[in-house]
Amino acid sequence: MPRNIYSSEHEDFRASVQEFVERTLKPRAEQMLEVKAIDRDIWKEAGSQGLFGLDIPEEFGGMGNDDYRFNAVAAEVLNGFNAAVGSCFGIHSDVCPPYIVDLGTQEQKERWLPAMAAGEKICAIAMTEPGGGSDLAALKTTAVRDGDHWVVNGSKTFITNGYQADLVIVATRTDPSKGAKGITLFMVEDGMEGFTRGRKLDKVGQEESDTAELFFSDVRVPDSNRIGEEGMGFIAMMQRLPQERVGAAAANVAHAKQILMETIEYAKERKAFGQSIGSFQHNKFKIAELVTSIEVAEAYVDDCIEAHSEGRLSAVDAAKAKWWSAQVQNDVLDECVQLHGGYGFMNEYRVARAWRDARVTKIWAGSNEIMKELIGRDLGL
Ligand SMILES: Cc1cc2nc3c(=O)[nH]c(=O)nc-3n(C[C@H](O)[C@H](O)[C@H](O)COP(=O)(O)OP(=O)(O)OC[C@H]3O[C@@H](n4cnc5c(N)ncnc54)[C@H](O)[C@@H]3O)c2cc1C
């Protein structure tokens, strides 16, 4: 089915992101796997291509764009290349900037946004703690006021870009008696005394992305690094999670769609019993089902992208898009592995890596269970 949410401007932007993928990312695909990171020069190149400043106002070095469809296009193209790069760039350019653009002071915007837009400073957001990620309101990392500073203690884990980040938006507890209303966000900067990183975590997929533990031991953070009002951190996160989730949904569908297209080509070429494996009725019907489920998921996600561009996407609809697309992505990729036979289990085949890379999408940014919890609550259950 033809998609109808994108104009020629979006398609021109898609072509420019694709060109960046071909020129800069594809030749470095193996190197990124070896070093388990995206090197700094790649970040800077992406910044100079305008990939990171979509939401950032022009006066702070960005594109000043409030049409979310451009963000979705970037997510689609990057995830068509590789889910790890898609997630690292997505956290930096799609998830983090709104906190500063919407809630930051003029001075904070001037200090952080131009370097983020240029890819010179990498940003991460640290909500999850070793003790739990789903129950965000129960987070334990503390920030205690001391004059015009706050003293931060605690730890975070599974933080995308955590190892390389120059800037980390950290969710802390500033009032232990107030539950969700006692949470405040701070920008912790590389080099602040007492801020250290653990090892790069060893994951079953997305090896190219750096995912790290972060430790805060009496880190003195100036009040001028507080993002938004004291006690408003939880609300700030809840208000911005729908954008993270619709971005994740666009990424999930695009990732599975690309690998499915490659699998269809494989099914046409690979022979068994003297004929292409795609011509066996079972496989033909299976592929027909997969294409249908991708297109149906894409149609719902497209509606959500359009709704978000127009400022009318609800948190519940974003939750539906996120869990459903993650499920479809994982189901489709599992069948793609099956269609590749033994090659589908070999790391040198994109399909094998994509299958591993996709598993986390049912867990991060709010697990499928938490998404269903939100939907169920909205139904009055
Ligand atoms: C590769 C990767 C990158 C990540 N990047 C980031 C990042 O950049 N920043 C960040 O802050 N976090 C990040 N995360 C963390 C991620 O968001 C959390 O892992 C996720 O929210 C789940 O939290 P948890 O791991 O503590 O699981 P838990 O909260 O311990 O949950 C364990 C299981 O219990 C289920 N569960 C929990 N509560 C309920 C309930 N009420 N009803 C039903 N089931 C429930 C969950 O769905 C899950 O299946 C990342 C994680 C990974 C793996």
The ligand as a Gaussian input file, in Angstrom:
#p B3LYP/6-31G(d) Opt

LIG

0 1
 C       20.178000      -2.279000      25.197000
 C       19.412000      -1.460000      26.189000
 C       19.462000      -0.074000      26.118000
 C       18.789000       0.709000      27.059000
 N       18.894000       2.081000      27.036000
 C       18.413000       2.806000      28.073000
 C       18.684000       4.211000      28.172000
 O       19.316000       4.807000      27.295000
 N       18.225000       4.873000      29.268000
 C       17.518000       4.253000      30.250000
 O       17.155000       4.919000      31.219000
 N       17.224000       2.938000      30.181000
 C       17.669000       2.199000      29.119000
 N       17.413000       0.855000      29.043000
 C       16.665000       0.235000      30.125000
 C       15.275000      -0.242000      29.743000
 O       14.430000       0.848000      29.506000
 C       14.800000      -1.160000      30.887000
 O       15.556000      -2.356000      30.793000
 C       13.323000      -1.454000      30.825000
 O       12.570000      -0.310000      31.124000
 C       12.908000      -2.584000      31.797000
 O       13.406000      -2.331000      33.086000
 P       14.211000      -3.493000      33.852000
 O       15.247000      -3.993000      32.946000
 O       14.632000      -2.965000      35.160000
 O       13.157000      -4.661000      34.054000
 P       12.153000      -4.814000      35.300000
 O       11.479000      -3.519000      35.555000
 O       12.876000      -5.476000      36.405000
 O       11.092000      -5.831000      34.675000
 C       11.372000      -7.228000      34.541000
 C       10.184000      -7.896000      33.846000
 O        9.002000      -7.685000      34.626000
 C        8.011000      -7.098000      33.835000
 N        7.209000      -6.173000      34.636000
 C        7.635000      -5.164000      35.429000
 N        6.590000      -4.509000      35.968000
 C        5.469000      -5.130000      35.497000
 C        4.076000      -4.927000      35.673000
 N        3.599000      -3.927000      36.415000
 N        3.215000      -5.760000      35.027000
 C        3.682000      -6.769000      34.240000
 N        5.001000      -7.010000      34.035000
 C        5.880000      -6.199000      34.644000
 C        8.754000      -6.338000      32.727000
 O        7.929000      -6.133000      31.588000
 C        9.888000      -7.302000      32.460000
 O        9.431000      -8.310000      31.593000
 C       18.020000       0.068000      28.069000
 C       17.941000      -1.330000      28.116000
 C       18.641000      -2.088000      27.210000
 C       18.578000      -3.576000      27.323000

